[in-house]
Amino acid sequence: MKRIVVIVVLLLLVAGVLWATIGGGFQGSVEDRLEEEMVAAGLPQPMAECLAGRMSERLSVSQLRQLENLRPEEGEADIPLSVAEFLERVRRVDDPEVLEVAASSAAICAFGGG
């Protein structure tokens, strides 16, 4: 009986990992959370949806977590007032891939290409 329980637990773990990696199980929740955060920060919903989709597809979860540190510094507005301000904050993450994805996503989404 104990052996069956162990096998079932292992199968459930393998299924969970496969669902998360191959089936995109975590992708949807990460994208949804990112979109919610952007809307809460003041971005219009269509822009947030576009950015969240592109960024969640192209960046790792750890890179996305780095973006949580984009808090305003002293003298800055709570929400970046321009794309230049946004990209300056992204530069603070010190990850060229994050900057590249954020810049290209912002440009594509701003022109309705998302």
C-alpha positions in Angstrom: 0.0 0.0 0.0 2.8 2.4 0.9 4.5 1.7 -2.4 1.4 2.5 -4.3 1.0 5.9 -2.5 4.7 6.7 -3.3 4.2 5.8 -7.0 1.0 7.9 -7.2 2.7 10.9 -5.6 5.7 10.6 -8.0 3.3 10.4 -11.0 1.5 13.5 -9.8 4.8 15.4 -9.4 5.9 14.4 -12.9 2.5 15.3 -14.3 2.7 18.7 -12.5 6.1 19.4 -13.9 5.1 18.4 -17.4 2.0 20.6 -17.2 4.0 23.6 -16.0 6.8 23.3 -18.6 5.2 21.8 -21.7 1.6 22.7 -21.3 2.2 26.3 -20.3 0.6 25.9 -16.9 2.6 28.5 -15.2 2.7 30.7 -18.3 -0.9 31.8 -18.0 -0.8 32.6 -14.3 2.5 34.6 -14.7 1.1 36.5 -17.7 -2.2 37.2 -15.8 -0.3 38.4 -12.7 2.0 40.6 -14.7 -1.0 42.1 -16.5 -2.8 42.8 -13.3 0.3 44.5 -11.8 0.6 46.7 -14.9 -3.0 47.7 -14.8 -2.7 48.5 -11.1 0.3 50.6 -11.9 -1.8 52.7 -14.2 -1.3 51.2 -17.7 -4.4 50.9 -19.9 -5.6 47.3 -20.0 -5.0 46.7 -23.7 -1.4 47.9 -23.3 -0.9 45.9 -20.2 -2.3 42.8 -21.9 0.0 43.2 -24.8 3.1 43.8 -22.7 2.4 41.0 -20.3 1.9 38.5 -23.1 5.1 39.4 -24.9 7.2 39.7 -21.8 6.0 36.5 -20.1 6.8 34.6 -23.3 10.3 36.0 -23.7 11.6 36.4 -20.1 12.2 33.8 -17.4 10.3 34.0 -14.1 13.5 35.2 -12.3 13.8 38.0 -14.9 10.2 39.0 -14.4 10.7 39.0 -10.7 13.6 41.5 -11.2 11.0 43.9 -12.7 9.3 44.0 -9.3 12.2 46.2 -8.2 11.3 49.1 -10.5 10.1 51.2 -7.7 10.5 54.9 -8.2 13.6 56.6 -6.8 13.6 59.8 -4.9 12.2 62.6 -7.1 10.5 60.2 -9.6 6.8 59.8 -10.2 5.2 56.7 -8.9 4.4 55.7 -12.5 6.9 56.4 -15.3 5.5 59.3 -17.2 7.2 58.4 -20.5 8.8 55.5 -22.3 12.2 57.0 -21.6 11.5 57.0 -17.8 10.2 53.4 -18.0 13.3 52.2 -19.9 15.6 54.1 -17.4 14.0 52.1 -14.6 14.4 48.9 -16.5 18.1 49.6 -17.0 18.5 49.5 -13.2 17.7 45.7 -13.4 21.1 45.5 -15.1 20.0 42.7 -17.5 20.5 43.5 -21.2 17.9 40.9 -22.2 15.2 42.4 -19.9 16.0 45.8 -21.4 15.8 44.5 -24.9 12.5 42.7 -24.4 10.9 45.6 -22.5 12.0 48.1 -25.1 10.9 46.1 -28.1 7.6 45.0 -26.4 6.8 48.6 -25.5 7.4 49.8 -29.1 5.4 47.0 -30.6 2.5 47.3 -28.2 2.4 51.1 -28.5 1.9 50.8 -32.3 -0.7 48.1 -32.0 1.4 45.2 -33.1 0.8 43.0 -30.1 
